[in-house]
Amino acid sequence: MIHMVKLCVGISSVEELESYRHERAHWWGADYGEDVHVHRTRMTPKRGDEMDGKASIYWVIAGSIGCRQKILRFGSHTSEEGINYCDLILDPEIVRTVPYPKRPFQGWRYLRPEDAPPDLGVGANNDSDNSMEIAAELARMGLI
């Protein structure tokens, strides 16, 4: 199994991603008849068979991996202009992770499970405490 890392372009926080994900699939007409999120990309992952139903996509938001979504499966779409796309069909649950600094890149990168940041514990979605900042600082120091 291998995971995927992708920049979440135009999104500044996990909260913004949560509010935005459901709308985006409807803009493309990507209706898979179930409660899923869809991310459409031009290229199909060469290692998709290793991820299908087993892996997650880790989102880089504002310079750090901040959350992940389980990849349920891949779909395909051809536009009216004849352009082929790959739909990443994702679980709607967005799981916050320990923030892990990541520089900008194009496309996506693969991520080995042992290199993936761990999920934050229950209650970590509450930004009223300093847990996110502390976790980010520990990750920068290489302690987690």
N, C-alpha and C positions, 0 to 999 in steps of 0.2 A: 504494500500500500504506500501511496505517496500523497501528500497534500498539495494544495495550490495556494500561492500568495499573489494577491493582485492589489494594485492601487485603487482606492476608492476616490476617483477624481471628482472634484467639486463638492465633496462632503467634508465638513470640518469636525464632526463629532459622531459618536456612536448613536446618540439620540437623533441626530439628523438622518442618519442612515435608516434607523428604525421607522421614522415617519415617512421616508421617501420610497422605500423598497416596494411597497404594494402598488403605488401609483405607476411606477415605471413599466411594469409588465403590461399594463393596460394601454399605455401609449403605443406599444409595438403591436398590439393585438395578439400577444402571447398568452393565450388562455388554454391551460392544460386541464381545465375542468376540476381543479382541486385547489386547496389552500396552499400554494407554493409561491415562492419568489423566483423570478427569472432574471438572469443576467445574460444579455446577448452580446456575443463577441464575434469578430470576423473569423478567427482561426479556431480550429478544433484541436484540443490538446492531444498530442501524440501519445501521451501516457494515460489517456482517459479511461482505458480499460482497467487500470490500477486504482482509479478513484471512484468509479461508478458505484454509488451506494455505500461506499466505505469511508470516504475521505471528507475533508472539509476544505472550504476556501477561507483563507485567513485574509482579512481586509486590513490594508495599510491606510490609516486615517491620520492626517496631520503629522506624518513622519514616524508613526509607530503602528505596529500591529496592535489592534485594539479589540478585535472580536473575530468570530468565525461563524460560518454557517455550514451545515452538513450538505454535501453534494448528494442529492438523491439519484440523479441520472442526467444524461445529456440528451438533448433534442436537436433537431435541425430545422432551419427555416430558410426558405428562398424568397427573396423580396420580389416585388412586381418587376423590378429591373433585372432579375435573374441572378442577383448576388446571393451567395450561400453564406449562412451564418450558423454558429453553434450556440444553442441555448443551454446555459447551465441552470438546471432546475434544482432549486435550493429549498431546504427546509425553512419555513418562515421564522423559526426561532433563531434569534441572534444571541450567541453566547459570548459574553465578555471574557477576554483573556488578560493575563498579566501583560501590561504594555511592554512591547519589545521594539526598540528603535530600528527603523528600516529606511535606507536611502531610496530616493525615487528611482524607478526603472520603467522600461516600456514592456507592454505585454503582461505576462505573468512569469512567475518562477515556481519551481517545484520545491517542496519542503518535506524533508524526511520527518517522520513522526517523532523521532528522538530530538529533533531541533525545534519542534513546535512549542510555542509558549503555552504554559498550563492555563487551564480555565480558572477564572476567579471564583471564589466560593459563593455560596448562597448569601444574598444580601449585598453583594459587591456592586450591584447596580445603583446603589444609593450614593450619589455624589456628594452628600452632605458631610461625609468624613474625608479624611485625607488618604484613604486606602489606595486610590488610583495613583496619586502623586508619589506615594511611598513605593508602590510596586514599580512604577516607571523608573524611579531613582535606583532601586535595587537592581533592576534589569540593566540599566546603564553601567552600573558598577560590576556587572557580571556575577552577582550573588544569587540570582535566580534564573 
